[in-house]
Every structure is written in C-alpha cells, then in structure tokens.
Amino acid sequence: MAFTDPQSVTISAVTTPLPRTFSSGDESSYTSADGLIKLSVNHSLVKQGRARRVLRIDHSKLTSDPFKPSENVKVSMANYIVFDLPPAGYSNTEALAVYTGFKTAFSATSDALIVKLLGGES
C-alpha cells in the first residue's frame, strides 16, 4: 500500500506539496516542484531476515559560497528515521510504542535533545 499522493511537509512555517515522483516495488519518492525537497520511503530485507524501514527527507537550498560570496552554491542535508526490525517478535503496535517513547524523548522541552545533538553533544 502506498502513501497518500501528494504528501506535504511544513518547514519554517511554509507547507510544500510533494507529489509522488517515483514508485517501484517497496520504494517511493515524493518531490517538490522545484526539486529542493524530497521525501523517500524504502522497505528492504537486510541480514538475517531483518526488515529495514526508512523514511527520509532530503532538503536543498541555494546559499552564498563562503569562499566566493558573490556566487551561490546548492547545499543539502538529509534527515531520516530507520526502523530495524527482527523477522518475528515485535508487532506493529509494539514497534510504534518504542517509536512513541523515542519521539517523546527527542521532542521534549522544545526539542532540547535535538538542539544538543546538532550542537555536537553526546
């Protein structure tokens, strides 16, 4: 079953529609009209039958080149979440409960854990 088409993402209070641009087997991609934002979904089997489920967002922008300030360069970043599941032992409900606990930890106190992570703390 595929995700709803289109998807959308809100970054810095701007909501961007992401229509499906690729779908094959267990992979799909949703890309903004300008190509600067891409949401990808991938399901694969890895060692010992484990299921790997990935949701990824790639974001690009134009910014001034720090070495040639009069010129712009395209820079990009990615952010993703991976579920690495054994072939048996976790139901979807149990995996969701683990994710919910994880999400609560990293979003608590105005995303303090993520702010520290981005600052290089461990």
Secondary structure as the mmCIF struct_conf table of DSSP 4:
data_model
#
loop_
_struct_conf.conf_type_id
_struct_conf.id
_struct_conf.beg_label_comp_id
_struct_conf.beg_label_asym_id
_struct_conf.beg_label_seq_id
_struct_conf.end_label_comp_id
_struct_conf.end_label_asym_id
_struct_conf.end_label_seq_id
HELX_LH_PP_P HELX_LH_PP_P1 ALA A 2 THR A 4
BEND BEND1 ASP A 5 PRO A 6
STRN STRN1 GLN A 7 ILE A 11
TURN_TY1_P TURN_TY1_P1 SER A 12 ALA A 13
STRN STRN2 VAL A 14 LEU A 18
STRN STRN3 ARG A 20 SER A 24
TURN_TY1_P TURN_TY1_P2 GLY A 25 ASP A 26
STRN STRN4 GLU A 27 THR A 31
TURN_TY1_P TURN_TY1_P3 ALA A 33 ASP A 34
BEND BEND2 GLY A 35 LEU A 36
STRN STRN5 ILE A 37 LEU A 45
HELX_RH_3T_P HELX_RH_3T_P1 LYS A 47 GLY A 49
STRN STRN6 ALA A 51 SER A 64
BEND BEND3 PRO A 66 LYS A 68
TURN_TY1_P TURN_TY1_P4 PRO A 69 SER A 70
BEND BEND4 GLU A 71 GLU A 71
STRN STRN7 ASN A 72 LEU A 85
BEND BEND5 PRO A 87 GLY A 89
HELX_RH_AL_P HELX_RH_AL_P1 ASN A 92 LEU A 118
TURN_TY1_P TURN_TY1_P5 GLY A 119 GLY A 120
#
